[in-house]
Structures are given as structure tokens and as C-alpha cells.
Amino acid sequence: MPDMTSTALVTTARFRAQLSEYLERANRQPITIASRGARARGVLVSREFFERACIALGDEPYASPPQSRLDEIMEDAMRLLGDL
């Protein structure tokens, strides 16, 4: 089984230029994609790793992002107004 405990770091420019190579490498090791080489923007993992992680976490593969505090307040307000 591939080592999924360490990641390779790549800039967004290099990732775009060598997409096929990094898609293949992600089957062996996660790829951290960094903006300007510093700020991590995302991590590319193999499909198998992603599926195992979703099962282990009990998450839906494409779960909705958490609501902001403002969204929660608006939802509560709309619920209260609906009860009037």
C-alpha cells in the first residue's frame, strides 16, 4: 500500500503545467498544492484514499460546507418568522 502519511509539495503553476504527472503521483502519495509555494490551497489524493477517508469519517463524499454564523442566525430568524 502506498505511503499516505507524507505529502509532496507543488506550486499551483507547476501543478497546472504537469497535471497528468501529479494525477499519477497522487496514487502513491498525497500532493499538497500551494499558492506561490507558501500557502496550502488543497491536497490531491487518490480516489481510493478519498473513499476510505469518507467511509472512516462517516461523511458523504460531497458534504455541504459548514454554515457561517450569519447563515445560522438568518435560518433561525426565518424559522421564527414562519412560526408567527
C-alpha positions, -999 to +999 in steps of 0.1 A: +000+000+000+013+035-008+026+058+019-001+083+025+014+098+056+037+124+039+028+147+011+047+162-019+045+200-022+039+216-056+030+252-067-002+258-085+017+268-116+037+236-117+006+216-109-012+230-139+017+225-162+023+189-152-013+179-143-010+143-157+021+136-138+006+148-105-026+129-110-005+097-114+017+106-084-014+111-062-020+073-065+012+068-045+014+099-023-009+129-015+001+161-033-002+194-014-009+223-039+005+256-026-002+291-038+031+308-046+048+280-028+037+290+006+000+288+014-015+253+010-046+256-012-056+219-014-044+183-013-048+159-042-052+123-030-060+090-048-097+080-053-092+050-031-077+071-003-106+096-006-132+068-005-116+052+026-115+086+044-152+092+037-161+058+050-139+062+081-153+096+089-189+086+080-191+116+057-209+120+025-184+124-003-196+159-011-209+172+022-221+208+024-196+232+038-204+244+074-227+274+076-214+307+086-227+323+118-247+348+098-263+319+079-273+302+111-288+335+125-308+341+093-320+305+093-332+308+129-349+342+121-367+327+091-378+297+112-392+321+139-410+343+114-425+312+099-440+302+133-459+336+136 
